[in-house]
Amino acid sequence: MERQVVGLLCRTSDRSPDGAAGTRELAELLDARMVGTPGTPRTCGWSDDLRGSKGCLLEAGGQLDDAFEAGCVPILLAPECSIAVSTLPVLMRRHPQARVLWLDAHADFHTPQTTASGYLAGMCLAGACGLWDTGFGAGLDPPRVIMHGVRDIDGPERVALDRGGVHRIDDPKPLEGLEVFVHLDLDVLDPQVFPSRFSVEGGLSATELRAFLAEVASVCTIVGAEVTAAAPDHGEMVVDAITPLLT
């Protein structure tokens, strides 16, 4: 099935210009269609970002919806994980049986009541799971989320993850025969090989990520993916690591 690769450059909750720059570089290497223009990075609360980035978030969900409508496998590149508030509800409408494979250093499972940082991207998965109202819908049941590489979980997040029944795996075997949408925040990589704004030690190497994705692709049906937080000047390494998503 044809892959439809789109680079989304507009601002959601970007606090640094690196995400948009890295996304552009990655999109150019993949000959992807680019949508939107980078906004001014700034630090503000989740509600301001949610309101200010509504158009960009609608675009993110719309790109997935259009690809699914065309019978394609969407690969969406974006600077921040905040896009998940709109993409994952679209996924659930189009592929209600799909699981979400969450590859990220962080769980992004905070709510307005638990977040200490006020960072929208740190709340996106919880929003898609209906733990708070994003205005973009929900529909993703927490047990359909399967995490790998997550290693920075705050106390309230851990309680919510355990209560919701979110799964964590060490290898892809439990995904065998399933439809899977891959959420890949590149900070799942170790900061010694890949820089990120919110780096966490103990991540994967690029070789380990590629091998994991290759095994995922061999045991399940990948219905789409979103790749976020690309760092400038690391595009070729990322392209090699995510090759199993592209072929």
C-alpha positions as CSV (number, residue, x, y, z in Angstrom):
1,M,0.0,0.0,0.0
2,E,1.3,3.5,-0.9
3,R,2.8,5.6,1.9
4,Q,1.8,9.3,1.9
5,V,4.5,11.3,3.7
6,V,3.7,14.8,4.8
7,G,5.8,17.3,6.8
8,L,3.7,19.5,9.0
9,L,5.7,22.6,9.8
10,C,3.2,24.8,11.6
11,R,3.4,25.5,15.4
12,T,1.5,23.5,18.0
13,S,3.3,23.9,21.3
14,D,6.9,24.4,20.0
15,R,9.2,26.0,22.6
16,S,12.2,25.8,20.3
17,P,12.8,26.3,16.5
18,D,14.6,22.9,16.3
19,G,11.5,20.8,15.8
20,A,10.3,22.7,12.8
21,A,13.9,22.8,11.4
22,G,14.4,19.1,11.9
23,T,11.0,18.3,10.4
24,R,11.8,20.3,7.3
25,E,15.1,18.5,6.9
26,L,13.5,15.1,7.3
27,A,10.7,16.0,4.9
28,E,13.2,17.1,2.3
29,L,15.2,13.9,2.6
30,L,12.0,11.9,2.2
31,D,10.7,14.0,-0.7
32,A,7.6,14.6,1.4
33,R,4.9,17.2,0.7
34,M,5.2,20.0,3.3
35,V,2.3,21.8,4.8
36,G,2.3,25.0,6.9
37,T,4.9,27.5,8.0
38,P,6.8,27.5,11.3
39,G,5.4,29.8,13.9
40,T,7.3,31.7,16.6
41,P,8.4,29.3,19.3
42,R,7.3,30.4,22.8
43,T,6.7,29.0,26.2
44,C,3.1,29.3,27.3
45,G,0.4,27.3,29.0
46,W,-1.4,24.4,27.5
47,S,-4.7,26.2,27.1
48,D,-3.1,29.1,25.2
49,D,-1.3,26.6,22.9
50,L,-4.4,24.6,22.4
51,R,-6.3,27.6,21.3
52,G,-3.5,29.2,19.3
53,S,-2.6,26.1,17.4
54,K,-6.2,25.0,16.6
55,G,-5.6,25.4,12.8
56,C,-2.4,23.4,12.9
57,L,-3.9,20.6,14.9
58,L,-6.9,20.4,12.6
59,E,-4.5,20.2,9.7
60,A,-2.7,17.3,11.4
61,G,-5.9,15.3,11.8
62,G,-7.0,16.3,8.3
63,Q,-3.8,14.9,6.8
64,L,-4.4,11.5,8.4
65,D,-8.1,11.6,7.4
66,D,-7.2,12.4,3.7
67,A,-4.6,9.7,3.5
68,F,-7.0,7.1,4.9
69,E,-9.7,8.2,2.5
70,A,-7.3,7.8,-0.4
71,G,-6.4,4.3,0.8
72,C,-2.9,5.3,1.7
73,V,-0.7,4.7,4.8
74,P,-0.1,8.2,6.3
75,I,3.4,9.1,7.6
76,L,3.1,12.4,9.3
77,L,6.2,14.3,10.3
78,A,5.8,17.1,12.9
79,P,7.8,19.2,15.4
80,E,5.8,18.2,18.5
81,C,3.8,15.4,19.9
82,S,0.8,17.7,20.5
83,I,-0.6,16.6,17.1
84,A,-1.7,13.4,18.8
85,V,-4.8,15.2,20.3
86,S,-6.2,15.4,16.8
87,T,-4.5,12.5,14.9
88,L,-5.4,9.7,17.3
89,P,-9.1,10.4,17.3
90,V,-9.1,10.3,13.5
91,L,-7.2,7.0,13.7
92,M,-9.9,5.6,15.9
93,R,-12.7,6.7,13.6
94,R,-10.9,5.2,10.6
95,H,-9.4,2.1,12.2
96,P,-11.3,1.4,15.4
97,Q,-9.5,-1.9,16.0
98,A,-6.0,-0.4,15.7
99,R,-3.5,-0.3,18.6
100,V,-1.2,2.7,19.1
101,L,2.4,1.8,19.6
102,W,3.8,4.7,21.7
103,L,7.6,5.0,21.2
104,D,8.7,7.9,23.3
105,A,10.8,8.8,26.3
106,H,7.7,10.2,28.0
107,A,4.2,8.9,28.6
108,D,2.6,12.3,27.7
109,F,-0.3,11.2,30.0
110,H,-0.8,14.3,32.1
111,T,-4.0,16.2,32.4
112,P,-4.7,19.9,33.3
113,Q,-5.0,18.7,36.9
114,T,-1.7,16.9,37.1
115,T,0.7,18.8,34.8
116,A,3.4,20.7,36.5
117,S,4.9,22.1,33.3
118,G,1.7,23.2,31.5
119,Y,3.2,21.7,28.4
120,L,0.5,20.7,25.8
121,A,2.7,17.9,24.3
122,G,3.0,16.3,27.7
123,M,-0.8,15.9,27.8
124,C,-1.6,14.8,24.3
125,L,-2.0,11.0,24.8
126,A,-4.2,11.5,27.8
127,G,-6.3,13.9,25.8
128,A,-6.7,11.4,23.0
129,C,-7.7,8.8,25.6
130,G,-10.4,11.1,26.9
131,L,-8.9,11.9,30.3
132,W,-9.5,15.6,29.5
133,D,-11.4,17.5,26.8
134,T,-9.1,18.7,24.1
135,G,-12.0,19.8,21.8
136,F,-10.8,17.4,19.1
137,G,-12.6,14.3,20.4
138,A,-11.1,11.2,21.9
139,G,-12.0,7.6,21.3
140,L,-8.7,5.9,22.1
141,D,-9.2,3.4,24.9
142,P,-6.1,3.3,27.1
143,P,-5.7,-0.5,26.8
144,R,-5.2,0.0,23.1
145,V,-2.0,1.9,23.8
146,I,1.2,-0.1,23.9
147,M,4.4,1.6,25.1
148,H,8.0,0.9,24.4
149,G,11.0,3.0,25.4
150,V,9.1,5.2,27.9
151,R,11.3,5.9,30.8
152,D,10.3,9.2,32.3
153,I,6.9,8.9,34.0
154,D,5.7,11.2,36.8
155,G,3.8,9.8,39.8
156,P,0.3,11.0,38.6
157,E,1.0,9.6,35.2
158,R,2.0,6.2,36.5
159,V,-1.3,6.0,38.5
160,A,-3.3,7.0,35.4
161,L,-1.4,4.6,33.2
162,D,-1.9,1.7,35.6
163,R,-5.5,2.5,36.2
164,G,-6.2,2.8,32.5
165,G,-4.6,-0.5,31.6
166,V,-1.9,0.9,29.2
167,H,0.4,-1.9,28.1
168,R,4.2,-1.8,28.1
169,I,6.3,-4.3,26.0
170,D,9.9,-5.2,25.6
171,D,9.6,-6.8,22.2
172,P,7.0,-6.6,19.4
173,K,5.7,-10.2,19.7
174,P,2.5,-9.1,21.5
175,L,1.6,-7.1,18.4
176,E,1.4,-10.1,16.1
177,G,-1.5,-10.0,13.7
178,L,-2.7,-6.6,14.9
179,E,-3.3,-3.3,13.1
180,V,-0.9,-0.8,14.6
181,F,-0.4,2.9,14.3
182,V,3.1,4.0,15.3
183,H,3.7,7.2,17.3
184,L,7.4,7.9,17.3
185,D,8.8,10.7,19.3
186,L,12.5,10.7,18.5
187,D,13.5,11.4,22.0
188,V,13.0,7.7,22.5
189,L,16.6,7.6,21.2
190,D,19.4,8.0,23.7
191,P,20.6,11.6,24.1
192,Q,24.2,10.4,23.4
193,V,23.2,9.7,19.8
194,F,20.3,12.1,19.3
195,P,19.7,15.5,20.9
196,S,16.3,16.5,22.2
197,R,14.8,19.3,24.3
198,F,13.5,16.9,26.9
199,S,16.3,14.3,26.8
200,V,16.2,11.3,29.1
201,E,19.2,8.9,29.5
202,G,18.8,5.2,28.8
203,G,17.2,5.4,25.4
204,L,17.6,3.3,22.2
205,S,20.4,3.6,19.7
206,A,19.4,4.3,16.1
207,T,20.3,0.7,15.2
208,E,18.1,-0.6,18.0
209,L,15.2,1.5,16.9
210,R,15.5,0.4,13.3
211,A,15.6,-3.3,14.4
212,F,12.6,-2.8,16.6
213,L,10.6,-1.2,13.9
214,A,11.6,-3.9,11.4
215,E,10.3,-6.6,13.8
216,V,7.1,-4.6,14.3
217,A,6.6,-4.4,10.5
218,S,7.2,-8.2,10.2
219,V,4.5,-9.2,12.8
220,C,1.7,-6.7,12.3
221,T,0.0,-4.4,9.8
222,I,1.2,-0.8,10.2
223,V,-1.7,1.4,9.2
224,G,0.2,4.7,9.7
225,A,2.7,6.6,11.7
226,E,3.6,10.0,13.1
227,V,7.2,11.0,13.7
228,T,7.9,14.0,15.9
229,A,10.8,16.0,17.4
230,A,13.4,15.5,14.7
231,A,16.6,17.4,15.5
232,P,18.4,19.4,12.8
233,D,21.5,17.9,11.2
234,H,20.4,14.3,12.1
235,G,18.0,13.7,9.2
236,E,20.0,11.0,7.5
237,M,20.3,9.0,10.7
238,V,16.5,9.3,11.3
239,V,15.7,8.2,7.7
240,D,17.8,5.1,8.2
241,A,16.2,4.3,11.6
242,I,12.6,4.7,10.3
243,T,13.1,2.9,7.0
244,P,10.8,0.0,8.2
245,L,7.9,2.5,8.4
246,L,8.5,3.6,4.9
247,T,8.8,0.4,2.9
